[in-house]
Amino acid sequence: MTVVKQVANTLVQLCREWKFPEAQATLFHEDAVNVEPDGRIATGLPAIMAKERLFLDNIEERHLLEISDPIVADDYFAIQLLMDVTIKGIGRRTRNELCIYHLKEDKIIREQFFY
């Protein structure tokens, strides 16, 4: 199994358990970049983890989380993530997104979300 496939499988496993911060802490490169569909960019692992923590802290209730098995090509992999959550002050939201990851030095250097 390639390193990319191992990282992809580990990410999927951790995220299916709602362990998003743990996945970032162990699998992401210190210089990683996160790109959101609206153009917002977070640069560096601390900024990415702070953004994720803020999102998770605002979830009132988890209704559904489905994550596909990864599709791997060279140094990239993609997953589909379907999430249904109730967010504080906003209400219930469903997000179906395509998540693309790029590896460098056996770590995730870039993630980009499409929804």
C-alpha positions in Angstrom: 0.0 0.0 0.0 1.3 3.5 -0.9 1.9 6.2 1.7 -0.9 8.2 0.0 -3.3 5.4 0.4 -2.3 4.9 4.0 -2.8 8.6 4.9 -6.1 8.6 3.0 -7.4 5.6 4.9 -6.3 6.9 8.2 -7.9 10.3 7.6 -11.2 8.6 6.6 -11.1 6.4 9.7 -10.5 9.2 12.1 -13.1 11.5 10.5 -15.7 8.8 10.6 -15.1 8.8 14.4 -15.5 12.6 14.5 -11.8 12.9 15.3 -11.1 15.8 12.9 -8.5 17.6 15.1 -6.7 14.3 15.7 -6.5 13.7 12.0 -5.1 17.2 11.4 -2.6 16.9 14.2 -1.2 13.6 13.0 -1.6 13.8 9.2 -1.2 17.4 8.2 2.1 19.2 7.3 3.0 22.2 9.5 2.7 24.4 6.3 -0.6 23.0 5.2 -3.2 25.1 3.4 -7.0 24.9 3.6 -9.1 26.4 0.8 -12.8 26.8 1.3 -15.3 27.2 -1.6 -15.9 30.8 -0.8 -12.3 31.6 -1.2 -11.2 31.8 2.4 -7.8 30.4 3.0 -6.2 29.2 6.2 -2.4 28.8 6.1 -0.4 26.7 8.6 -1.5 23.8 10.8 -2.4 26.0 13.8 -4.8 28.2 11.7 -6.4 25.1 10.2 -6.9 23.5 13.5 -8.3 26.7 15.1 -10.8 26.9 12.2 -11.8 23.3 12.7 -12.2 23.7 16.5 -14.4 26.7 16.0 -16.7 24.8 13.6 -16.9 21.7 15.9 -17.6 23.8 19.0 -20.6 25.4 17.2 -22.3 22.1 16.5 -25.2 21.6 18.8 -26.3 18.2 17.5 -24.9 15.6 15.0 -27.5 14.0 12.8 -25.4 12.3 10.1 -21.9 11.8 8.9 -21.0 9.7 5.9 -17.5 9.6 4.4 -16.7 7.7 1.2 -13.7 5.5 0.8 -10.9 7.5 -0.7 -10.0 7.7 -4.4 -6.2 7.9 -4.8 -4.2 9.2 -7.8 -0.4 9.9 -7.5 0.0 12.3 -4.5 -3.7 13.2 -4.3 -6.8 11.7 -2.9 -10.5 12.7 -2.8 -13.4 11.8 -0.5 -17.0 12.7 -0.5 -18.3 14.0 2.9 -22.0 14.2 3.8 -22.7 16.0 7.1 -26.0 16.9 8.7 -25.7 18.9 11.8 -27.5 21.5 13.9 -25.3 24.6 14.3 -25.7 27.0 17.3 -27.7 30.1 16.2 -28.1 28.9 12.7 -30.1 25.7 12.8 -29.9 22.4 10.9 -27.6 22.3 7.9 -26.7 19.6 5.4 -23.4 19.8 3.5 -22.4 17.4 0.8 -18.8 18.2 -0.2 -16.0 16.9 -2.3 -12.7 17.1 -0.4 -9.4 17.0 -2.3 -6.1 16.4 -0.5 -2.5 16.8 -1.7 0.5 15.2 0.0 4.0 16.4 0.3 6.7 14.7 2.4 4.1 12.0 3.4 1.8 14.7 5.0 -1.2 16.5 3.8 0.0 19.9 2.5 -3.3 21.1 1.0 -7.0 20.4 1.4 -9.7 22.0 -0.8 -13.4 21.7 -0.4 -16.1 21.9 -3.0 -19.8 22.2 -2.2 
